[in-house]
Amino acid sequence: MSLIADLDTAGRWQSEGKRVAAATVIDVRGTAPRPPGTRMLISSAGEVVGSVSGGCVENDVITVAAEVLSTGVGRVVTYGISDEEAFGVGLACGGTIRVLVEPW
């Protein structure tokens, strides 16, 4: 997502009375589907725009975002799997990503 699209989406959700969390890839080790800086937004109503991993960890990031919106405290979460393990379970890639989830 671009910053302008993020601002538009977050602004719309906030004008509707929703809280917004941003999840941003801050570090990648090995192979990963999205580069650092990739972001997804999550509203307090459960709406999601963007992706941090192409679908591999989004459900957990949404859960973390709900916690962040509840507490107001951001956190960094790490997700990873080796390339060999990934291939064995049918994923396209392994690697490790660190994602910052914070209130918008």
Secondary structure as UniProt FT lines:
FT   HELIX           3..15
FT   TURN            16..17
FT   STRAND          20..29
FT   TURN            36..37
FT   STRAND          39..43
FT   TURN            44..45
FT   STRAND          48..50
FT   TURN            54..55
FT   HELIX           58..71
FT   STRAND          75..81
FT   HELIX           83..88
FT   TURN            89..90
FT   STRAND          95..103
//
